[in-house]
Amino acid sequence: MKRLIAALESYFEDGAKIMLFMFLSLAAVIFIVRGAMAIPHRYPLDYGEAPLVDQAMHLAAGQNIYRPDLTSPPYTISNYPPLFALLLAPLVKTFGPAFQAGRVISLLSTLSSAVFIGQIIYTLIKDRVAAIITSMLFLAIPYVVGWSPLLRVDMLALAFSTAGMYVVVRWTSTRLGLVIGGLLLVAAIYTRQSFALAAPLGTFVWLWMQNKRRAIGFAAWVGGVSLALFFILNTLTRGGFYFNIITANINEYDLERLEWWLSRLLDAAPIMLVLGGAFLFLGFSQMRSPVPGRRTGWSLLSSYLIGASLSALTIGKIGSNENYLLEFSAALSLTAGAVIGWSRERRWQRAVLLVLLALQTGQFMQTTLVDEVEGAKWRLKPMKQLSDLEWIVETADGPVLGDEFMGMITLQDRPLYIQPFEVTQLANAGLWDQRPLLESIRNQDFPVILIHHFMEWPVYKERWTQEMLSAIMQNYAPTDFIAETIVYQPTEVGMGGITILEVCPGAPWRLPTSGTLGMWWITYQLAFMGEGYENRVPVYAVANGLLMRRPDWNNAVAIHHDDPVRQGEKVWSFYGGMADSMDEQSFVVSDFPPGSVGVPVNAGQLLGYQGMWSGEQGAPIWVHLHFAVVAALEDGSFPDEIVSLVAEGEPDKTEPQFALDPSPYLGTIRSQIMGIPTWLPLRCLEDIP
Amino acid sequence: MLEEEGWQPRKAVLGLFVFALWLGTAVVGFLEINTVLTMATRVYTQFWGDYGFYGSDYYAGVALRQFLVLPLALLWIAAVIGCGEYHYRRFGQPRSWRLFGWVIAVELSILVLALFI
């Protein structure tokens, strides 16, 4: 039996290797295709791309990007040290303010990082297979796939950081190796300041384990150069450097956000996390290992993993994204590679580890396809809408404010006027006086304001202060909805303010709720999009009538009225979507429990609050009210067909024999497009000139 | 008597086992053409597909599937014939078993991959 097991060892190891490399190869193809899709895209792919282009434009023009105060416009913040923007500046000057060149830097940096971490494993363990697996695993991680083709600083910082570690590990005993390795770590720090922790800590501990004096000298070199640069830059910018990269980065910390990211990480990388943990705790045994390099190798990688974990914990900050997990991803790949390398002599153990990593890679691919690729697809697809949005910005006569698509502004070679998220955080912390900006908004100094809306979460509330939003709502009107962005224009251009509209002149019914963010016309049904969180925006009865709520209606009520348009007929007004995204918590007021029949209500009586229930569990949409006017059946009852269709959230299939055009009842404008949901500003018919 | 004529029972059983293994991997490989096509369609859909049937994306997905059938079928035929000849020429040798190991690993990988994609 023992002989049989011994004979099968190599077959199983080979099989496991084939399986893992098949998975990793497919993951590499996904990485390449995702990058190839994203890089040529003309328009911004992320909020953070435009500020970097803006900074590069300023640097190319010889201007300071670290202003010490924000008392006058532009209200922009340079969150990061200048290295990436410095690299980008000559490219922007040569090729114009496009995003592609910066994305190529980021992608090449990702590939370099993969090579460097593979080289680190090979230098430590001398196992080529483990080194290749380390590199390819890194490229399979969803956060790496998603972030690598973005014009962001993170990948360049990671490339410098891993290069610095590799140089130190490879040429530990030479002075030049330590000097160059140290400079690369400084370069990483001056690309993204959070890289001052993990790699410097790892290399310091690595050196300490071999030669304490050398470690102290190395720390003095890295720390000295970093501090000297800091003082030079801070002095040159009269304190602006500190203000921009330290003060303006201290955002509010939210434990719920941390929990959310941790649960996502656990879903995506359970095996890598277990391997990392096992490496950290079981690796103590390597401290006494006689095998050359194991003791020091463990010290390097474990301290790097600890440092990267601490950096990753800052993901709980408001505004953080998966880029906070990139260094941690590199650390997990390194520890996985080390575990594979160290199991070389135990072939069964190695085969099991390879299979586990193959399964992990499968999980990575699934997460990448569902999250990263799917997300990018919807970002890349609406080219016509994006070019329309660009045209609006291009033809705007004056400074434009924007958030997610502020890259439309830099694309026109125009500087940014504001980075709303950054200054909102400063305003919330009491570090920035927003009154001059509010005054400019009230004066309608901006011909166009673009506010982006993600369907599932009102991120715009983190990007704009409530005061800014109020000033915009009071002085601007939503005139268009393009690429999930509401276009606001000054009220005289936008044909009348609509925010406090309760009833359209001459309409028989009042409006059921506010539609500050516009309304969706879904062939005779309306979704009013309110501004705010769920369970906050009130919903009212449009007219006197008798309320009915069926026993199975969690999120809806209907009211029976005399039809004011078709004299002598009866009609129902229907109010749906008043529940949370899972349809578990109802926002209908308790006066109308399920099963209510014939309850008299008056026009303007509170019925409930707008919710995020879309008709499908786990697919929330902005807070809204789903409103319809429904012809009563001959016996006056509510038609079953529309009950199921509306309540199930498939209104586009509703035929007009039941749902009536709500425009004559509410006096609101209507769409001529039937069958396709269309966004319209909430505007009265008589406002149309 | 048979042994005198060169008939070796152990070798015959082994030959039968090798043939069954080859046939088994060939059948699984044939069935996996469909699995690979489904995965390719899924990946395509995830990257480029839109919601809804009968749009241009739907037809592109179908076209991709149809386009891939021929190369996958040719690959399968080449693999079945090539592996068959390899096993025949190296009957009972470690290299033959190793190739079986690789083929089974690839086929198993495709099945496992289908759990994720």
Interface residues (C-beta under 8 A of the other chain):
Chain A: Y11 D14 G15 A16 I18 M19 M22 F23 L26 I30 V33 R34 M37 A358 L359 G362 Q363 M365 Q366 L369 V370 V373 E374 K377 K381
Chain B: R42 V43 Q46 F47 W48 D50 W97 R98 G101 W102 I104 A105 V106 L108 S109 I110 V112 L113 L115 F116 I117
